[in-house]
Amino acid sequence: QVQLVESGGGLVQAGGSLRLSCAASGRTFSRHYMGWFGQAPGKEREFVAAIGYSYGSTYYADSVKGRFTISRLNVKNTVYLQMNNLKPEDTAVYYCAASRSPNYDRVFAIPEYDSWGQGTQVTVSS
């Protein structure tokens, strides 16, 4: 397992942008699929985006396609989530997650991930 620490959350007005970062410990980061999940108040945690071992494979929830971009920099053991044109419904705690050997058809599924960060709050005001 890897240890994950998110940062970059905050309060932003609708239409604004934030970039979340997730720093991972250890030397196996490049061998993990990485994902971002969001949990809004009173709701279940939901898939937002995922990225494969290298930059090539990315996956997005329909609600964020065209607005969010996931990327990773393996030399820095870091994954990012660039969030543009934010909407009030994007308000949530965002969690970073790592998967050592995911089922590639289920990168959106919480059980595929074996390490989680503590979360960072994103609040979008209208």
C-alpha positions in Angstrom: 0.0 0.0 0.0 0.9 3.6 -0.5 0.2 6.5 1.9 -1.7 9.3 0.3 -2.1 13.0 1.3 -4.4 15.4 -0.6 -4.1 19.1 -0.7 -5.5 22.1 -2.7 -9.1 22.2 -1.6 -10.8 25.4 -0.6 -13.7 27.8 -1.2 -14.3 29.0 -4.7 -17.0 30.8 -6.6 -19.0 29.1 -9.3 -17.1 29.2 -12.6 -13.7 29.2 -10.8 -10.9 26.7 -10.7 -9.0 24.6 -8.2 -6.1 22.1 -8.6 -6.0 19.3 -6.2 -2.8 17.4 -5.5 -2.2 14.0 -4.0 1.2 13.1 -2.8 2.1 9.4 -2.4 4.8 7.8 -0.3 6.9 4.9 -1.3 8.6 3.7 -4.5 5.7 1.9 -6.1 3.6 4.9 -7.1 4.2 4.4 -10.8 2.7 0.8 -10.5 -0.6 2.1 -9.2 -3.7 3.3 -11.0 -4.8 6.5 -9.3 -8.3 7.8 -8.8 -10.2 10.7 -7.4 -13.6 10.3 -5.7 -16.0 12.9 -4.3 -18.4 12.6 -1.4 -21.0 15.3 -1.0 -22.8 15.9 2.3 -25.3 13.1 3.0 -24.3 11.2 -0.2 -22.2 8.2 -1.0 -18.7 8.5 -2.3 -18.7 8.7 -6.1 -16.1 8.2 -8.8 -14.7 11.4 -10.4 -11.7 10.5 -12.4 -8.9 7.9 -12.8 -5.6 7.6 -14.6 -3.5 4.6 -15.6 0.1 3.8 -14.8 1.3 6.4 -17.3 -0.5 9.5 -18.7 -2.2 7.7 -21.5 -5.3 6.1 -20.0 -7.8 8.5 -18.3 -11.3 8.0 -17.2 -14.0 10.5 -16.1 -17.4 10.6 -14.7 -19.9 12.1 -17.1 -20.6 15.0 -14.8 -17.0 16.3 -15.0 -16.0 15.5 -18.6 -14.7 18.6 -20.3 -14.2 20.4 -17.0 -11.8 18.3 -14.9 -8.5 16.9 -15.9 -6.6 14.2 -14.1 -2.8 13.9 -14.6 0.2 12.4 -12.8 3.9 13.1 -12.4 5.5 9.8 -11.5 8.9 11.4 -10.7 7.2 13.4 -8.0 4.8 10.6 -6.8 1.9 13.0 -7.3 -1.5 12.9 -9.0 -3.4 16.0 -9.8 -7.0 17.0 -10.5 -7.5 20.2 -12.3 -11.0 21.4 -11.8 -12.3 24.2 -14.1 -15.7 25.8 -14.4 -16.7 24.6 -11.0 -20.4 24.3 -10.1 -22.1 24.3 -6.7 -22.9 20.6 -7.2 -19.2 19.9 -7.2 -19.0 20.7 -3.5 -17.7 17.6 -1.8 -14.8 16.1 0.1 -12.4 14.8 -2.6 -10.4 11.7 -1.9 -7.4 10.4 -3.7 -7.1 6.6 -4.0 -4.6 4.1 -5.3 -5.1 0.7 -6.9 -2.3 -1.8 -7.3 -4.1 -4.1 -9.8 -7.4 -2.8 -10.9 -10.0 -4.6 -13.0 -9.7 -2.2 -16.0 -13.4 -2.4 -16.6 -14.1 -1.2 -13.0 -11.7 1.7 -12.4 -14.8 3.7 -11.3 -15.5 1.2 -8.4 -14.5 1.9 -4.8 -13.6 -1.7 -4.0 -10.9 -1.6 -6.7 -8.8 0.8 -4.6 -6.7 -0.3 -1.7 -5.3 2.9 -0.4 -7.1 6.2 0.4 -6.1 9.6 1.5 -7.8 11.6 4.2 -9.7 13.9 1.8 -9.7 17.6 1.0 -12.8 19.8 1.1 -13.9 21.7 -2.0 -16.8 24.2 -1.6 -18.2 26.0 -4.5 -20.5 29.0 -3.8 -23.2 30.2 -6.2 
